[in-house]
């Protein structure tokens, strides 16, 4: 007699191990870094359970022009267990969470209950600061969320409606209570006039609209407001108008974000209109206009033009070209961003990014910036990768900056099976 086991009754383990070496030089400090990163995910389909672990060990030396300091850090970023039991799903441990307050790590629990079109959720714990993010700094947080989703509404422009209500309490030296509200809808404009059996769904024109925000009860003030409507014509492209008001927190920006003039650390509101024209299935042009109100730095208007082309295997290079201008009172910022990426072969891909920026300012010297970034990733074998990244920034008013990084990765994707 031959015994056989179905893979579906096995537990699956996947993850990656990385070694990162990086050196960084700026106007204000020099930094060298060696970091070991580990990520392991476990899943058992038959028991509806999964778990995750993510940690890193880092040694870095920092020279801030006053003294040289070396430091060894160990940190567990994630360690959680999730389980589905009929209509209830819960997660306990340390895990990432995002909501209208931002993106953060939570030491605690979250439980969801689903009943047809309704979902109720409870979360509680201690929020932790993610690296390069500074979102929530309190001792404890707890909250309740309720979602309702209605689909298939007939004889209406909007056939799907999702509504949301949430309450969060942040406990520290003072207690803060937030109310979160949101509603969104979507639908196919051709749905009420055309027999869906005679037309492909991917040719239907779609409309989406949303509004959400957060209200701080103690201050009697709206902390964030987001609203918008977009129309997607499958032949022409997408048109959208939106309004956003928020106060972004300080964070390490991507290469492109550093030279994108909308970003500001002060409270700001933006009224924005976008048009994306699909020239071909892999190409699109876009134009964006915006009115910006800032708490500090004044108000202004901005205009953006751009072009994007997707990289297709090893036959075509991907391109992004974007011109962005923002004028605020007597100051102005003009940026040109160019990026290309290509799958050079089945095992090698690379990218090249560059940015040119000119800042005109009445209070300080005008500033010119030239930035360049180049990177590549090579697959040595199916589970082993290496990549490098080099960044250089010339600034007419500051010393030149550069960053060089090298990463070695070992990845295993559900290739480890554990018999129950």
Helices and strands as residue ranges (DSSP letters): G 7-9, E 11-25, E 30-44, E 49-63, E 68-85, E 88-99, E 102-115, E 118-128, E 140-150, E 160-171, E 175-188, G 196-198, G 201-203, E 206-216, E 221-233, E 237-246, H 255-258, E 268-280, E 283-294, E 300-309, E 318-328, E 331-345, E 348-360, E 367-381, E 384-395, E 401-418
